[in-house]
């Protein structure tokens, strides 16, 4: 149990040296413009303030910034080897059948061919079937529609990752 005197993860984040804080943010989202905006607004009084700053920064990202952010995400069904965050977020694919894995590979490739980037979805809490259905549905979107869906999904992912940064710190 965390005592009230235990510094929160948010206080720790606020106190990080800028280069360390930048690296922490870039692990959450690879878009440098997003990280720069969040760094510029430190310190944060509450986690909600951090989330609001993230949402505002997401809304301002250009197409190039979004591409940079997406480049930091592995395809669904193929988490980055040795990356616990990637594995945790894609847990819904962990027990997927070989058939579902093959479908996701085919759909990921079709999506990348159509839109020029990885299929991005907030996978946390979703089953492999839900992710397959989402990519199938989104293949019919226009590039402009898909860019805004990606922006929203990335915002959800960022909030989950920021919550881990801002979480209370347990003392040994």
C-alpha positions in Angstrom: 0.0 0.0 0.0 1.3 3.5 -0.9 1.4 6.0 2.0 0.4 9.6 1.5 4.0 10.6 1.9 5.1 8.4 -1.1 6.0 10.7 -4.0 3.8 10.0 -7.0 5.1 9.0 -10.4 3.9 12.4 -11.6 6.0 14.2 -9.1 8.9 12.1 -10.1 8.3 12.8 -13.8 8.0 16.5 -13.1 11.4 16.4 -11.4 13.2 14.5 -14.1 16.1 16.1 -16.0 14.8 17.3 -19.4 16.7 14.7 -21.4 15.4 11.8 -19.2 11.8 13.2 -19.2 12.1 13.4 -23.1 13.3 9.8 -23.3 10.4 8.7 -21.0 7.8 10.5 -23.2 9.3 9.2 -26.4 8.9 5.7 -25.0 5.2 6.5 -24.7 4.9 8.1 -28.1 7.5 8.4 -30.7 6.3 11.8 -32.0 8.9 14.4 -31.0 6.4 17.3 -31.4 4.1 15.6 -28.9 7.0 15.1 -26.4 8.2 18.7 -26.8 4.7 20.1 -26.1 4.4 17.9 -22.9 7.9 18.9 -21.8 7.2 22.6 -22.2 4.1 22.4 -20.0 5.8 20.7 -17.0 5.3 20.7 -14.1 1.9 19.1 -13.9 -0.3 19.4 -10.8 -2.4 16.4 -11.6 -2.5 13.4 -13.9 -5.6 15.0 -15.5 -3.5 18.0 -16.4 -0.9 15.7 -18.0 -3.7 13.9 -20.0 -5.2 17.2 -21.1 -1.8 18.4 -22.3 -1.4 15.1 -24.2 -4.8 15.5 -25.8 -4.0 19.1 -26.9 -0.7 18.1 -28.3 -2.3 15.2 -30.2 -4.8 17.5 -31.8 -2.0 19.7 -33.1 0.1 16.9 -34.7 0.7 17.1 -38.4 0.5 14.2 -40.7 4.3 13.9 -40.5 4.1 13.9 -36.7 1.5 11.2 -36.8 3.7 9.1 -39.1 6.6 9.5 -36.7 4.3 8.3 -33.8 3.1 5.3 -35.8 6.6 4.3 -36.7 7.1 3.5 -33.0 4.3 0.9 -33.0 4.7 -2.7 -34.2 2.0 -4.4 -36.3 -0.8 -6.0 -34.3 0.0 -9.6 -33.7 3.8 -9.0 -33.8 4.8 -7.1 -30.6 8.4 -5.9 -30.4 10.6 -8.7 -29.1 11.7 -8.0 -25.6 9.3 -5.1 -25.2 6.9 -5.7 -22.2 4.7 -2.7 -23.1 4.1 -4.0 -26.6 3.4 -7.5 -25.4 1.1 -6.2 -22.6 -0.9 -4.0 -25.0 -1.3 -6.7 -27.6 -2.2 -9.4 -25.0 -5.5 -10.1 -26.9 -3.5 -11.7 -29.7 -1.4 -13.9 -27.4 -3.7 -16.9 -27.5 -4.9 -16.3 -31.1 -5.2 -19.3 -33.4 -2.9 -19.8 -36.3 -5.8 -18.9 -38.6 -6.4 -15.6 -36.8 -2.7 -14.8 -36.8 -2.6 -15.4 -40.6 -5.7 -13.2 -41.1 -4.1 -10.4 -39.1 -0.9 -10.6 -41.1 -2.8 -10.5 -44.4 -5.0 -7.6 -43.1 -2.0 -5.7 -41.7 -0.3 -5.9 -45.1 -3.4 -4.8 -46.9 -3.8 -1.9 -44.5 -0.2 -0.8 -45.0 -0.5 -1.0 -48.7 -3.7 1.1 -48.6 -2.6 3.7 -46.1 1.2 3.6 -46.1 1.6 2.9 -42.4 1.0 0.3 -39.7 -2.6 -0.4 -38.5 -2.9 1.4 -35.2 -5.5 0.6 -32.6 -5.6 0.9 -28.9 -5.3 -2.9 -28.4 -5.5 -2.9 -24.6 -8.5 -5.0 -23.5 -9.4 -6.1 -27.1 -9.5 -9.6 -28.3 -7.7 -10.7 -31.4 -11.1 -11.1 -33.1 -12.1 -7.5 -32.2 -8.8 -6.2 -33.7 -9.3 -8.3 -36.9 -12.8 -6.9 -37.2 -11.6 -3.3 -36.7 -8.9 -3.5 -39.4 -11.4 -5.1 -41.8 -13.8 -2.3 -41.2 -11.2 0.5 -41.3 -9.8 -0.7 -44.7 -12.9 1.0 -46.3 -12.0 4.4 -44.8 -10.6 7.3 -46.8 -7.0 8.3 -45.9 -8.4 11.5 -44.3 -10.9 9.5 -42.2 -8.2 7.0 -41.2 -5.7 9.7 -40.2 -8.3 11.1 -37.7 -9.1 7.6 -36.4 -5.4 6.9 -35.9 -5.0 10.3 -34.0 -7.9 9.2 -31.7 -6.4 5.7 -31.2 -3.0 7.1 -30.5 -4.4 9.5 -28.0 -6.0 6.5 -26.1 -2.7 4.6 -26.2 -0.8 7.7 -24.9 -3.2 8.1 -22.0 -2.7 4.5 -20.9 1.0 4.9 -21.2 1.0 8.3 -19.4 -1.1 6.7 -16.6 1.8 4.3 -16.0 4.2 7.3 -15.8 2.0 9.2 -13.4 1.1 6.2 -11.2 2.0 6.4 -7.5 5.5 5.1 -6.8 5.7 2.2 -4.3 8.6 2.5 -1.9 10.6 -0.6 -1.0 
